[in-house]
Amino acid sequence: MKIRLRHLGLGVLLLAGAATAWAAADTTALSLPGLQVRVADGGGSAQVSSAVKILLGLTVLSLAPAILMSMTSFIRIVIVLSMLRHALGMQETPPNTVIISLALFLTLFTMSPALQEMNSKSFQPYMAGKIGTETAVGRAATPLREFMVRQTREQDLALMVELAKAEQPKSMDDISMVQLIPAFMLSELRSAFQIGFVIFLPFLLVDLIVSSALMALGMMMVPPASISLPLKILMFVLIDGWNLVVRALLGTFS
């Protein structure tokens, strides 16, 4: 017990002596065994500003998947491409990584006007110190908001306003992002399923023709998928299906 008290008293004396010496000398650094503390005597606001920028950057990176999924064209594109794969009858080809990568780059292509506007009106002025954080966030949200408003159906937006028990907005500027984002996602899901249904029809027709032909020939033991799958792939390649799907899909955002 005496040894512990002695060590505790020695530690208190060391800390008190270091604090007294630091305050008396008015230095910007304090060194202890295994510990070094520095206090900046100037440029504090610049350091705080840099720290805030780093924090905002990390926050945006952490929220990037959610922003990508809920506020861009990624939802419609990835669902249509997945439904196309199922329409062909191939569950794992193309693999998920290829589908998601293609959807990601098509999303960047579709959102490039909004991203360029965000960069020129929000990010670059903010990094140059010409505008504040609040102004930069407001300018960055404007292009995304305009894109979502153009792609959102009035019925879905009215549904979210009704469920929120909020007042009827007089203009689009009165709609909060909390109501706009789920309405936009519902509209994207509806559009994706409509496009997917149209894509399914020709492949379904091929399956029906192959099944009818096998029934007429008495080949009931032959799986129709083993015959229809090569025919669907051949038909899709001959009509240049990927270009047709991408052209039609991206055309829905114009």
C-alpha positions in Angstrom: 0.0 0.0 0.0 2.8 2.4 0.8 4.5 1.7 -2.5 1.2 2.5 -4.4 0.7 5.7 -2.5 4.3 6.7 -3.1 3.8 6.1 -6.9 0.5 7.9 -7.0 2.1 10.9 -5.2 5.0 10.9 -7.5 2.7 10.9 -10.5 0.7 13.8 -9.2 3.8 15.9 -8.5 5.1 15.2 -12.0 1.8 16.3 -13.6 1.5 19.4 -11.4 5.1 20.4 -12.2 4.6 19.9 -15.9 1.4 21.9 -15.9 3.1 24.7 -13.9 6.1 24.8 -16.2 3.8 24.9 -19.3 1.7 27.7 -18.0 4.7 29.8 -16.8 6.7 29.4 -20.0 3.7 29.8 -22.3 5.1 27.3 -24.7 3.2 25.5 -27.5 4.4 22.0 -26.7 4.4 19.8 -23.7 6.5 16.7 -23.6 6.2 13.8 -21.1 7.6 10.3 -21.3 5.7 8.7 -24.1 3.4 11.7 -24.5 3.6 14.9 -26.5 0.9 17.6 -26.6 1.1 20.6 -29.0 -1.1 23.7 -28.9 -1.2 25.8 -32.1 -0.7 29.4 -31.4 -2.0 30.6 -34.8 -4.1 29.5 -37.8 -6.7 27.9 -35.5 -9.6 28.8 -37.8 -7.8 27.3 -40.8 -7.1 24.0 -39.0 -10.7 23.8 -37.8 -11.9 24.5 -41.4 -9.7 21.7 -42.7 -11.0 19.3 -40.0 -14.6 20.1 -40.9 -13.9 19.5 -44.6 -12.3 16.1 -43.7 -15.2 15.2 -41.5 -17.7 16.2 -44.3 -15.8 14.2 -46.8 -15.8 11.1 -44.6 -19.5 11.5 -44.0 -20.3 11.7 -47.7 -18.2 8.6 -48.4 -20.0 6.7 -45.7 -23.4 7.8 -47.0 -22.4 7.3 -50.7 -24.0 3.8 -51.0 -27.3 5.1 -49.6 -27.2 8.2 -51.9 -26.4 6.0 -54.9 -29.3 3.6 -54.1 -32.0 6.2 -53.3 -31.3 9.4 -55.2 -30.0 8.4 -58.6 -31.0 6.3 -61.6 -29.2 3.2 -60.2 -32.4 1.6 -58.9 -34.1 1.4 -62.3 -31.0 0.4 -64.2 -29.9 -2.5 -61.9 -33.4 -3.9 -61.7 -33.9 -3.9 -65.5 -30.5 -5.6 -66.0 -31.4 -8.2 -63.4 -34.8 -8.9 -65.0 -33.1 -9.2 -68.4 -30.8 -11.9 -67.0 -33.8 -13.8 -65.6 -35.7 -13.4 -68.9 -32.8 -15.0 -70.7 -33.1 -17.9 -68.2 -29.5 -17.6 -66.9 -29.5 -17.1 -63.2 -25.8 -16.4 -62.7 -24.7 -15.1 -66.1 -23.7 -12.3 -66.3 -22.6 -12.4 -62.7 -23.7 -9.9 -60.1 -20.4 -8.0 -60.2 -20.8 -7.4 -63.9 -24.5 -6.3 -63.5 -23.7 -3.9 -60.7 -20.6 -2.5 -62.4 -22.5 -1.9 -65.6 -25.3 -0.3 -63.7 -22.9 1.9 -61.8 -21.2 3.3 -64.9 -24.6 3.7 -66.7 -25.7 5.6 -63.6 -22.6 7.9 -63.8 -23.3 8.5 -67.5 -27.0 9.3 -66.7 -26.2 11.6 -63.8 -23.2 13.3 -65.4 -25.1 16.6 -66.0 -26.1 16.8 -62.4 -22.7 15.8 -61.2 -21.0 18.5 -63.3 -23.4 21.1 -62.0 -22.7 20.0 -58.4 -19.0 20.2 -59.0 -19.0 23.6 -60.6 -21.6 25.3 -58.4 -20.9 23.6 -55.0 -17.7 21.6 -54.7 -15.2 23.8 -56.4 -16.4 27.1 -54.8 -16.5 25.3 -51.4 -12.9 24.0 -51.7 -11.8 27.5 -52.8 -13.4 29.0 -49.7 -15.8 31.1 -51.6 -19.0 29.7 -50.0 -19.8 28.2 -46.6 -20.8 24.7 -45.8 -24.5 25.3 -45.6 -24.5 27.0 -49.0 -22.5 24.2 -50.5 -24.8 21.6 -49.3 -27.8 23.5 -50.6 -26.3 23.9 -54.0 -25.2 20.3 -54.2 -28.8 19.1 -53.3 -30.4 21.2 -56.0 -29.4 19.1 -59.1 -30.3 15.9 -57.4 -33.6 17.3 -56.3 -34.4 18.5 -59.8 -33.6 15.0 -61.2 -35.8 13.3 -58.7 -38.7 15.6 -59.3 -38.6 15.0 -63.0 -38.7 11.2 -62.5 -41.2 11.1 -59.7 -44.9 10.5 -60.4 -47.5 12.7 -58.8 -49.4 9.8 -57.4 -46.3 8.5 -55.5 -45.6 12.0 -54.2 -49.2 12.5 -53.1 -49.0 9.2 -51.3 -46.0 10.1 -49.3 -47.5 13.5 -48.4 -50.7 11.8 -47.3 -48.8 9.2 -45.2 -46.8 12.0 -43.6 -50.0 13.9 -42.8 -48.4 17.1 -44.0 -49.9 20.0 -45.7 -50.4 19.9 -49.4 -47.3 21.6 -51.0 -48.0 24.6 -53.2 -44.9 24.0 -55.3 -42.1 21.5 -55.6 -39.9 23.7 -53.4 -42.2 23.0 -50.5 -41.6 19.3 -50.7 -39.1 18.0 -48.2 -36.5 15.5 -49.1 -37.9 13.0 -46.6 -41.1 12.9 -48.7 -39.4 13.2 -52.1 -36.8 10.4 -51.8 -39.3 7.5 -51.0 -41.7 8.8 -53.7 -38.8 8.8 -56.2 -37.8 5.2 -55.2 -41.4 4.0 -55.7 -41.6 5.7 -59.1 -38.3 4.1 -60.1 -39.5 0.6 -59.0 -42.7 1.0 -61.0 -40.8 2.2 -64.1 -38.2 -0.7 -63.8 -41.0 -3.3 -63.6 -42.8 -1.8 -66.6 -39.6 -2.0 -68.7 -38.8 -5.5 -67.3 -42.3 -6.7 -68.4 -41.7 -5.5 -71.9 -38.3 -7.2 -72.0 -39.9 -10.5 -70.7 -42.5 -10.8 -73.5 -40.3 -11.8 -76.5 -38.4 -14.4 -74.4 -41.7 -15.7 -73.0 -42.9 -16.1 -76.6 -39.8 -18.2 -77.5 -40.4 -20.4 -74.5 -44.0 -21.0 -75.5 -43.1 -21.8 -79.1 -40.4 -24.3 -78.0 -42.7 -25.9 -75.5 -45.5 -26.3 -78.1 -43.1 -27.7 -80.7 -41.8 -30.3 -78.2 -45.3 -31.3 -77.3 -46.3 -31.6 -80.9 -43.2 -33.8 -81.6 -44.0 -36.0 -78.6 -40.7 -35.1 -76.9 -42.3 -34.4 -73.5 -39.2 -35.7 -71.6 -37.0 -33.1 -73.1 -36.7 -30.0 -70.9 -37.9 -27.0 -72.9 -35.2 -24.8 -71.3 -32.4 -26.8 -72.8 -33.8 -25.9 -76.3 -35.1 -22.4 -75.7 -32.0 -21.1 -73.9 -29.7 -21.3 -76.9 -32.4 -19.9 -79.1 -33.0 -16.9 -76.8 -29.2 -16.2 -76.6 -28.9 -16.5 -80.4 -31.9 -14.2 -80.9 -30.6 -11.7 -78.4 -27.2 -11.6 -80.0 -28.6 -11.3 -83.6 -30.7 -8.3 -82.7 -27.9 -6.6 -80.8 -29.9 -6.8 -77.6 -27.5 -5.1 -75.2 -27.4 -2.0 -77.3 -31.2 -2.0 -77.6 -31.8 -2.4 -73.9 -29.2 0.2 -72.9 -30.5 2.7 -75.5 -34.1 2.2 -74.4 -33.2 2.3 -70.7 -31.2 5.5 -70.8 -33.8 7.0 -73.1 -36.4 6.9 -70.3 -34.3 9.4 -68.3 -34.3 12.1 -71.0 
